[in-house]
Amino acid sequence: MRIIDGIYQLLTPFPQFTIDDAKALRRQLQEHPRVTKGLPYVLPYLLKDGGDVVLVDCGWNTDSAYQALEEGMREHGSHPAEIQRLVITHIHPDHYGMAGRLKQLSSCDVAVHEKDADVIATRYFAPRALTDEMARFMELNGVPPMATPQMAQGSMGMLGAVAAVPPDTQLKGGETFKVGSFDFEVIWTPGHSPGHICLYEPNRKILLTGDHILPTITPNVSIHAQTHGSPLGDYMRSLEALVDLDVQLVLPAHEFEITDLKKRIREIKDHHEIRLDEMLACVDRGGSTAWEVAGRVKWATGRLEEFEPWMQRAAVGETLAHLEYLFELGRLAKVMRGKQLYWLPV
């Protein structure tokens, strides 16, 4: 789909969806926004101007996703073999999965923020140590022994749909790069991942937001074995870094485009304030583990015990991010009891 001359929105399906189903859902969600259980598609962006061809995000490394990408680029007079640079907003499989395939096909420069580049090897090239670490992490946070092995594996079963490749360029944030007459600024927006980035084009007042800002849902902001600090605190501060930008069009990596950046940021901040209060209310006065809190919280897509293991892990991670941010705000304390971490109201 043409956004403006030089910027084109593509679509690649998740592995469980056909191309036609994903396209139909894309139309339905824009007409009737709603929460879906799982995401049906990714929206990469083709930047093509003045002989330059840049792709922002790509999709899973499946034949159907590649076919959709190839067809989408062909509609705009291009082909994956012509990609000169692949900019990855973050290294989650649905945004980065096809990177190695496109690198082999086009010899493109793969650009990733340095904070995400740091975990590519342990997440995709040698993940065994990570699963062992995740098992210990789940036990620490109160996950029952029978559920721990499955949750530690999490999304490891999806690694077959990821063609990982080390980045050629490691970004820090603050860089600018040209695509023909376009000038894109890299903005580091940690939270959903440590190295998440957005791309801002000030002349056209366009912001590509990856998963940082989405139209109706909020990105999973989690704590897991590779996380340091307070990712939800980072996320909230990253929202503030965008609020004063002069933006007329927001292009996210899921759902559909929106026009009112400031309004959406207010909605997301309000959502998290409500969520923080909900999480706090689920903590017993005598203390609770993250697993216990996650089991009491109302999730938009169901109950914790009904989720698949990778969704349970995401729910526990998101719970932890909120609990850690409440600790950062001085509203919770935390204490070790034996081998488990408990959170207590202040």
N, C-alpha and C positions, 0 to 999 in steps of 0.2 A: 504494500500500500504506500502510495506517495504521501509523505507528510508535507514537504515543500521540495522544490527542485534541489536535488543534492542529498536529501535525507529520506530514506525509505524504510518503512517498518516491515520486517519479515516475520514469519511464524514457523517455529519448529515444534512438533508435538512431543509430549512426554511418552515414554515407552509403552504405556498402557493405552494410548489413544492412537487412532488412525489420523492421518492428515485431514481427511474430510471431517471427522468428528471434532478435531481441535479447531478447525476453521468455523464450524457451526457454533461451537461453544463460545468462540471469540465474539461472534455476532450477537449471540444471546446474552452474554454477560454485559456487553455495552448497552444493550437495549433494556435489560432487566438485571441490574447488578445484584449478586447474591454470593454468599459464602459457599464454596464447593469443597468437598472432602478430597483434598489433594489438588494439585495444579494440573491443568490439561495441556498447557503450552508455554513456551518461552517466546519473547518478542526480541529477536536480535535487530540491530539497526545497521543498514548499509549506508555508509557515507561515501558519496561518489561525486567528485567535482574536479575539473581541471586536470583530468588524467590520474588523479589519486583515487584509490579504492581502499577503504578502511571498513572493517566489520567490528561492531561492538557486541560482544557475546556471541554464542553460536548455538548451543543446545547439546543434548545428549549425543553420544557417539553411537547412533543407531542408523540403519540404512534408511528408515522412514524419515528421520530427522534430517539426514543429509539430502535426501531427495527433495524434501520441502524447502531446504535452504537453497539448493540448486535451482529449483523451479522459481522460487521467489526472486533470486538474483537475476535469473534469465528474463523475468518480466520487466526488469529495469536495465536491460542491456548489459548484464555482467555475468560472471561465472566465478565459482569459488577459487579456481586456479589463478584468478587475477588479483586476489586479495594481497595487498602489500603489507598491511598491519592488522593484527587482530588484538583489539583492546578488550580485556576481560574485567568486568566490573567487580567480580569476586570469583573465587575458585570452587564454588559449589558445583556439583556435577551437571546441573541443568544449564549452567552458563559457560562452563569450561570444558565439558565432556568431549566435545569434538575438536578441541584445540590441536591435539597431535595429528589427527587426520588432515586438518586444514594446513598445518605446518608442512606435512609431507607432500601435499598436493601443490602448494603455492610458494613454499619457502618464505612465508610471511614472517614479519617481526611480531613475536608474541609479547604483549606488554601486560604486566601484572603488578599490583602494588607490592612493595617489599614485605609487608607484614603477612600477606597471603602467600607470597613466594616462599617464605620461611617454612611453611607446613606442607608444601606440595609433596616433598619426598616421603615424609612419615605418613601422610594420608593416602597417597596413591601408589608410590613405588615400593614401600616396605611397610604395609599397614599392620603386620602382625603385632609389633610392639604396641601400637596404638590400641588395638582391641584388648590386649592384656591390661594396659593402663586404664582403659574405659571400664573394664570389669571391676578394678579396684575403686575407681571413681564412683561407680554405681553403688557398690557396697557401702562406701563412705556416706552416701546420701540416702541410705535406708531402703534401697531396692531389695525386695525379698530374694533369697538365694536362688530360687527356681527361675525367677525372671531375669537375673543378672546376666547369664551367658547370652541369651537372645538379645537383650538390650545392648550389651557390649558390642555385639556384631553390628547392630544398628543397620546402616545402609551399605555395609560391606558387600552384600549380595549384589549391589548395583555397580560394582567396580568394573564389570565386564562392559558397561556402557560408557566408560571413561577412557579416552586415549590421552593420557597425561603427557605433558612435555614441559621441560624447564623453560622459564621465560627468557627471552632474549633481552628484554628491557624491564628493569625493576623501577617502578614509579614510587615517588615519595608524597606526591600531592603538591600542587602549585605549578607543575609543568604546563606548558601550552604546546599544542601541535596544530599544524595547518593541514586542512584537506581542501585543496583548491582555494577558494575564496573564504572558506570557513576557518575560524580560529577557536579551537576548543581548549578550555582550561580544565585540568584534572583537579578535582576537589576530593580530598580524603575524607570519607564519612564512615568511620568505624562503628560497629554495633552489630549488624547482621553477620558480618565477618570482620576479623581484625583489619583486613586490608581493603574493605569495600571502597569503591570510588564512584563518583558521579562526574559527568562531563557537562560543562556549561559553555554555550555559545552566546556571548553577550550581544553580538551584532543582530542576530535573529531572535534573541531572548528565548532560547530553547534550552531546557535542562533534561539530560538523559540521566535517570535516577536508578537504574538497575533495580534492586530490591529495596532500596532505602526508603523510597516513598512510592506506595501503591495506592490505587484509587479507592478501594473499599476494604481491603484486608491490611493487616500490619505484618511486617516480616518477623520471622522467628528470631528473637534475640536471646541467645542461650549462653550458658556456662557449661563447658565440658572439659575433658582432660587436657586439651590444648589451649584453653582460655586462660588469660591472665587479667587481673583487675576487675573492673565493673563494666561489662559490655553494654548494659542498659544505660548506665550513666554516660558512657561514650556515645550511645545512640541519641540520647536526649540532647547532648551537647552538639552532636553533628546536625541535628535538626536546626538548632539555633544558627549554625554556620550557613544555612541556606535561606533562612527566612527573609533576609533583606535583599536577596538577589532580585534583579529586574527580570522576571520570567513571565512569558505569556503562554508558553506551552510546556507541559511536563510529559516526557516520554518514558514510561516505566518499562520494565522487562516482563511484566505479567499484566493481565487484565486489559486495560485500554488507556488511552491518553486522557489527560485532564488539563484544565486551564487555570485553576485558582490554587496556586502553590501555597499561599499563606493560609487559606482556609483549610486545606488538607493537613498542613502542619499543626494547626490548632486542634483539629479533630484527632490526630494521632497522639498529641500530647495529652489531651483530655482522656482519651482511651487508656493511656498508661497510668494516669493519675487514678482513674477508677479501678484499674487492675491492681495497682499497688494497694489500695484500700481493701480490695477483695482478698488478695494474698495475705495481708496482715490479719484479716478477720479469720482466716483459716489456720492460723498458728495458735496452738494451745498455750495457755498461760504457763504450763509446766515445760513447754518446749515441744517442737515437732521437727521431723526430718523433712527434706524436700519431697520425698516420695509421698509422705502423708499429706502434705499440703497440696501437692499436685492431684491427689485422689479426691480432694474436697472441692477444688476449684471447678467452676462450670466452664467447660470448653465448648466453643461454637460447633465443633464437629462430633461431640459425643462425650462419653465418660472414659477416664483413663484406662480402666480395665478392658474396655472394648477396643482400644487402639492396637494396631500392629506394633511390634517391638520398636521399629525405627521412629514411629510417632510417639510412643511412650517415652523414648529417650529425648525426643524434641520437647515434649511436655515437661519432663523433669528439668531439662536444661533451661527452658523458658522460666519455669518456676524459680530456679536458682538465681537467674539473672535479676528477677524482681526482688527476691529476698536479699541478694547482695546489695542492690541499690537501696533498699530500705535500711540495711546496715550502714551504708555510706551516708544516708540521710539522718542517722541516729535514731531510727524508729524501731530497730531490731538489734538484739545482741546474738552472739553465736558462741557455742561451747562444744567441746568434744566430750562425748560420753562413751568410753570404751573406744571402739573403732568407728563410731558414727558421729556425724555432725548434726547438732540440733540448733534450731533457731528459737529465740525467746523474745516476747514483747518487752519493750523497755518501759 
